Amino acid sequence: MKRLRLLGGICLPITLFLASLAMPLALRAQDLTTTANLSGTVTDSTGAVVAQATVIISGVDNGVVRTVKTDTVGGYNVPLLPPPRTT
């Protein structure tokens, strides 16, 4: 019983220590995200969805232009958009 209690007392600190080592890696991985996805639904003035509408996404500061068509339920998705330029 003493041996089991000793293991329980050692395992928690070791686990917390190992988790603290992994934390900077997880935070660093978030810094590596360099793209974004934009999605939505196109509707008309009555609220009805608009299929096959052309959606143009323009990056004012970086010059990126993407054009997509909406699907049958008015939805669109524009993946891998680069981040805006910062000065």
Phi, psi and omega in degrees: 000320178298319181297318179295319179295322179295317178297318178297324180287334181271324185297318182297311178298323179294318179298316179296322178296314180295323178295323179292330176290326182282338184302312179299328178294319179294318179293323179295323180298328178292328178292338184278352179289115184238011178224165178222160174247141177237128179219160180181190180228135178263128177233159176268187185294341178269354182094359178283143179289152181245108178280146177061027174282148177270127178245126180245123178254123181239127174272106184298319185271342182240359175075006181284132177231127177234138178236130177223163175252146176285157179276192185293341178249022175080004183275152176217157177215129178240101183273166171058042175282133179286157179288160177290157177286144176244150181246000000 
